[in-house]
Amino acid sequence: MTGTKIDGLEVAQAVKERVKKAVEELKAQGINPCLATVLVGDNQASVTYVKNKQKACAEVGIATKDHHMPASISQKELNDLVDSLNNDRSVHGILVQLPLPDQINEFETISRISPIKDVDGLTPYNAGLLAMGKAALKACTPSGIMELFDYYKIELAGKNVVMVNRSNLIGKPLYHLLLEKNATVTTCHSKTKNLAEFTKAADIVITAVGDRTKFTLKQDMIKNGAVVIDVAITRHDGKLAGDCDYEDIIKKASFATPVPGGVGPMTVAMLLKNTVTAASLSKGLGK
């Protein structure tokens, strides 16, 4: 048996086409969707991520405002910048690229972003709304994964889903999104004992560890016909890889995501979608 590849590039393009149409509709109403990006320091991975996000915005007609700050910035200076973007009515979404330098408190910084401009869906306010099933702006990677399930018509209701991740970026928000779809969700992590026993019993395995020296999802750790969503991205044997070897897993899974080209493209696509949603939320505010 060989399963079906979940093509994140294809699904991301479909999302971008919807976003582009929504941007045109907003512009016809006098609203020009705009994303402000905040990059602190010169971490090369972060520089690349921000450039890719700005490029994707341009492709769908979303304006961007670039704020590249020195690594030596103080907490107060960064707070002041976030405050000014919160108060700028031409800015609809604010993205603070993580990680931040050691002198910056990440939680304080993210918490300062206006909830209606929080396109990463990471503020405590939006995280709380998500837990209650009421969030308009949801964490990008988890909502991208849900988009993949929807696109490939993968049923979630009543399914046994095992996640190997408990982070604020992926595991926790995804837990709530899966519950909304009536899945039965088990969250595993570095302290879970007999992890393979959980994954072998799962209809769907979602893994996001990102360190092959600590965890590798192997074919004998999933059951026949399982769905495997590999969120991790790491370097393995000199090339980009996830938590599992796609060519090995797909022989036993019904659906699986490759790395790269699986979940990754969805994160940026959902950022664009959130920016358009934030622009829509701004209608009539402050008037």
Helices and strands as residue ranges (DSSP letters): E 4-5, H 8-28, E 34-40, H 44-60, E 63-69, H 75-87, E 93-96, H 106-112, G 115-117, H 124-131, H 140-151, E 160-164, H 171-180, E 184-188, H 195-200, E 204-207, G 219-221, E 227-230, E 234-236, E 239-241, H 246-249, E 255-256, H 264-281
